[in-house]
Amino acid sequence: MHGPRLSIALAHDWLCGFRGGEAVLDRIVSNANAWGDVAGLWVMVHDGRPVTAAIDGLPVHTSSLQEIPGAATHLRRHLLPFYPRAVADLSQRLREHHRRHPIDLLISTSSAAVKGIEAPTSVPHICYCHTPPRYLWSQVDQYDSQGLVTRVGLRVAGPLLRAWDRATAANVTVFAANSHHTAREIERCYGRSSVVVHPPVRTGMFTPDPSTPREDFWLIAGALEPYKRADLAIRAAQLARVPIIIAGGGSQYAPLRRAFEGPGVTFLGRVSDAALIDLYRRARLLIFPQVEDFGIVAVEAQACGLPVLARRAGGALDTVLEGRTGAYFDDPDPAEIAAAAMHVPALCSVACRENALRFSEDAFDRKLKALVGSVIGDEKLC
């Protein structure tokens, strides 16, 4: 280490469960602890549940939204018009902390609003962007259909929120994008360039097992939300007369189960990592029908030797190698998906594993450290 230890502040949209964004945050915390001292974590709201040991060990600073009953639970997504005020609160609280305990760097991870946080004067701000907010930029129609309150809120506040979101991109020194798809969205929405740093995938945990034979079923894994389009995958499997297993929960779990559960269609709900690894090792292929910003599930599957049938869009273009570790389909149509499944390569476990290692935790650590070094100076890192 050259000179005094870095003091690093972290910001995240909210702590309300554990999904892909929190997995990335956890790895950033581990890296920040290696480079220096973490001054704290600034979030709009926190529901009080534990997340990970590394995250739970940080001092957490919340915004004024925390004072609203239900803001961290059932009301969180209905409070969109108040997000700019919450981020302004966090900016002020970060400046107050900086006056007492100076920080050297701010790293935010954002898919909603916290990228708009303003670092203290002369403190660089790196934003790890999972996506510009989908409800403002790329999936307005889908969010517009999710109930009267959401529809009215977006129609009234949407234009102002988009203007605020674009303007506060100026608070970011450097954007890191989780895929080339997200990098293009950052350019489209904010007019800013970015550095692609793919998320860390636990390739040490998700591994193949040559002694486990492949079986004749397709797999869907992950959160069941409207944009994930699990319905397309299920209909494709039915057309192909292939059993399909759905592992995951979410807002669409009950509707999908009511619509499709029956012979050849099995819903497991949320499963443990061990159970998911077993499914990855036994399935014939993973269907990935959504347009995803990155899509960690597709890499986890390949890390276990499982090929992926993906839509030719989004983060899958970074992670699936056509003809080597999977295949693509172009249109969100069950018949096209069923036909494209015929082109998924067999006996490609080694190629899948090698491809997945490009997205390992170690690869993420190296790229993140290089990015931070380029912003604050290599000599300041361990």
Residue pairs with C-beta under 8 A, 6 or more apart in sequence:
1 382
2 379
2 380
3 379
3 380
5 35
5 36
5 37
6 32
6 35
6 36
6 37
6 104
6 105
6 376
6 380
6 381
7 36
7 37
7 39
7 101
7 102
7 103
7 104
7 105
8 32
8 35
8 36
8 37
8 38
8 39
8 103
8 104
8 105
8 106
8 107
9 38
9 39
9 40
9 42
9 94
9 97
9 98
9 103
9 105
9 106
9 107
9 119
9 123
10 25
10 28
10 29
10 32
10 38
10 39
10 40
10 41
10 42
10 58
10 106
10 107
10 108
10 109
11 41
11 42
11 43
11 90
11 94
11 106
11 107
11 108
11 109
11 110
11 114
11 117
12 21
12 22
12 25
12 41
12 42
12 43
12 108
12 109
12 110
12 114
13 21
13 43
13 44
13 109
13 110
13 111
13 112
13 113
13 114
14 43
14 44
14 45
14 46
14 47
14 72
14 76
14 112
15 22
15 41
15 43
15 45
15 46
15 47
15 49
15 51
15 55
15 60
16 45
16 46
16 47
16 49
16 72
16 73
16 76
17 47
17 49
17 51
18 51
18 52
19 223
20 130
20 199
20 294
20 296
21 109
21 111
21 130
22 51
22 52
22 55
23 199
23 200
23 296
24 109
24 128
24 130
24 178
24 199
24 200
25 55
25 109
26 51
26 52
26 54
26 55
27 200
27 361
27 364
27 365
28 107
28 109
28 128
28 368
29 38
29 41
29 54
29 55
29 58
30 54
31 365
31 368
31 369
32 38
32 107
33 54
34 382
35 369
35 372
35 381
35 382
36 104
38 58
39 59
39 97
39 101
39 103
40 58
40 59
40 60
40 61
40 97
41 55
41 58
41 59
41 60
41 61
42 60
42 61
42 62
42 90
42 93
42 94
42 114
42 117
43 60
43 61
43 62
43 63
43 90
43 114
44 62
44 63
44 65
44 66
44 83
44 86
44 87
44 90
44 113
44 114
45 62
45 63
45 65
45 66
45 71
45 72
45 76
45 86
46 60
46 62
46 66
46 72
47 72
47 73
48 72
50 56
61 90
61 93
61 94
61 97
63 85
63 86
63 87
63 89
63 90
63 93
64 85
64 86
64 89
65 71
65 79
65 82
65 85
65 86
65 89
66 72
68 75
68 79
69 75
70 76
71 79
77 150
78 149
78 150
78 153
80 135
80 153
80 154
80 157
80 161
81 153
81 156
81 157
81 160
81 161
83 112
83 113
83 161
84 113
84 116
84 161
84 164
84 168
86 113
87 113
87 114
87 116
87 117
87 168
90 114
90 117
91 117
91 118
94 103
94 106
94 117
94 118
94 119
94 120
95 118
95 120
97 103
98 120
98 123
103 120
103 123
104 123
104 376
104 380
105 123
105 124
105 126
105 372
105 375
105 376
106 117
106 119
106 123
106 124
106 125
106 126
107 125
107 126
107 127
107 128
107 372
108 114
108 115
108 117
108 125
108 126
108 127
108 128
108 172
109 127
109 128
109 130
110 127
110 128
110 129
110 130
111 129
111 130
111 131
111 133
111 134
111 293
112 133
113 133
113 165
115 127
115 129
115 168
115 169
115 171
115 172
116 164
116 165
116 168
116 169
116 171
117 125
117 171
118 125
118 168
118 171
119 125
119 171
119 173
124 173
124 174
124 375
124 376
125 171
125 172
125 173
125 174
126 172
126 173
126 174
126 175
126 176
126 371
126 372
126 375
127 172
127 174
127 175
127 176
128 176
128 178
128 197
129 175
129 176
129 177
129 178
129 182
129 186
129 194
130 178
130 182
130 293
130 294
131 138
131 178
131 182
131 185
131 293
132 138
132 165
132 185
132 186
132 189
132 190
133 161
133 165
134 142
134 143
134 227
135 143
135 154
136 158
136 161
136 162
136 165
137 162
137 165
137 185
137 188
137 189
138 185
139 227
140 154
140 158
142 226
142 227
143 150
143 154
144 150
144 151
144 154
144 155
145 151
146 226
165 189
165 190
166 189
166 190
166 191
169 175
169 189
169 190
169 191
169 192
172 192
173 375
174 194
174 195
174 371
174 374
174 375
175 186
175 190
175 192
175 193
175 194
175 195
176 194
176 195
176 196
176 197
176 368
176 371
177 183
177 185
177 186
177 194
177 195
177 196
177 197
178 196
178 197
178 198
178 199
178 293
178 294
178 315
179 196
179 198
179 293
179 294
179 314
179 315
179 317
179 318
180 196
180 317
180 318
181 293
181 294
181 313
181 314
181 315
181 317
181 318
182 194
182 196
182 293
182 294
182 315
183 193
183 194
183 196
185 293
186 192
186 193
186 194
187 193
187 194
195 371
197 364
197 367
197 368
197 371
198 294
198 318
198 358
198 359
198 363
198 364
198 367
199 294
199 296
199 359
199 364
200 359
200 360
200 361
200 363
200 364
200 365
201 296
201 299
201 300
201 303
201 356
201 359
201 360
201 361
202 300
202 303
202 361
203 299
203 303
203 356
203 357
203 359
203 360
203 361
204 360
204 361
205 273
205 277
206 277
206 280
206 300
206 301
206 303
206 304
206 356
207 277
207 303
207 304
207 353
208 281
208 303
208 304
208 305
208 349
208 352
208 353
209 281
209 304
210 349
212 278
212 281
212 282
213 282
214 282
214 283
214 284
215 282
215 283
215 284
216 242
216 243
216 284
217 242
217 243
217 244
217 245
217 282
217 283
217 284
218 233
218 237
218 242
218 243
218 244
218 245
218 283
218 284
218 285
218 286
218 287
218 341
219 244
219 245
219 247
219 279
219 280
219 283
219 285
219 286
219 287
219 301
219 306
220 230
220 233
220 234
220 244
220 245
220 246
220 247
220 248
220 286
220 287
221 247
221 248
221 276
221 279
221 280
221 286
221 297
221 300
221 301
222 228
222 247
222 248
222 297
223 248
223 249
223 250
224 230
224 246
224 248
224 249
224 250
224 251
224 252
224 253
224 256
225 250
225 251
225 252
226 251
226 252
227 290
227 291
228 250
228 252
228 289
228 290
229 289
229 290
229 332
230 246
230 252
230 256
230 289
231 256
231 259
231 260
232 289
232 332
232 333
232 334
232 337
233 244
233 287
233 289
233 337
234 244
234 246
234 256
234 260
234 265
235 334
236 287
236 289
236 334
236 335
236 337
236 338
236 341
237 243
237 244
237 264
237 265
237 287
237 338
238 244
238 264
238 265
238 334
239 334
239 335
239 338
240 338
240 341
241 264
242 264
242 284
242 341
243 264
243 265
243 266
244 264
244 265
244 266
244 287
245 266
245 268
245 279
245 283
246 256
246 265
246 266
246 267
246 268
247 268
247 269
247 270
247 271
247 275
247 276
247 279
248 268
248 269
248 270
248 271
249 269
249 270
253 267
253 269
256 267
257 267
261 267
268 275
271 279
276 300
277 304
280 286
280 300
280 301
280 303
280 304
280 305
280 306
281 304
281 305
281 306
283 301
283 306
284 344
285 306
285 307
285 308
285 309
285 326
285 341
285 344
286 297
286 298
286 301
286 306
286 307
286 308
286 309
287 308
287 309
287 337
287 341
288 295
288 297
288 298
288 308
288 309
288 310
288 311
288 316
288 320
289 310
289 311
289 332
289 337
290 311
290 314
291 311
291 313
291 314
292 298
292 314
292 315
292 316
293 314
293 315
294 315
294 318
294 319
295 310
295 314
295 315
295 316
295 319
298 308
298 310
298 315
298 316
298 319
298 320
299 319
299 356
299 359
300 356
301 307
301 308
301 352
302 308
302 319
302 320
302 325
302 326
302 352
302 353
302 355
302 356
303 352
303 353
303 356
303 357
304 352
304 353
305 348
305 349
305 350
305 352
305 353
306 349
306 352
307 325
307 326
307 327
307 344
307 345
307 346
307 348
307 352
308 316
308 319
308 320
308 325
308 326
308 344
309 326
309 327
309 328
309 329
309 337
309 340
309 341
309 344
310 316
310 319
310 320
310 326
310 327
310 328
310 329
311 328
311 329
311 330
311 332
312 328
312 329
312 330
316 328
319 355
319 359
320 326
320 327
320 328
321 351
321 355
322 328
323 343
323 345
324 345
324 348
324 351
324 355
325 345
325 348
325 351
325 352
325 355
326 344
326 345
326 352
327 340
327 341
327 343
327 344
327 345
328 340
329 336
329 337
329 339
329 340
330 336
345 351
357 363
369 381
372 381
373 380
373 381
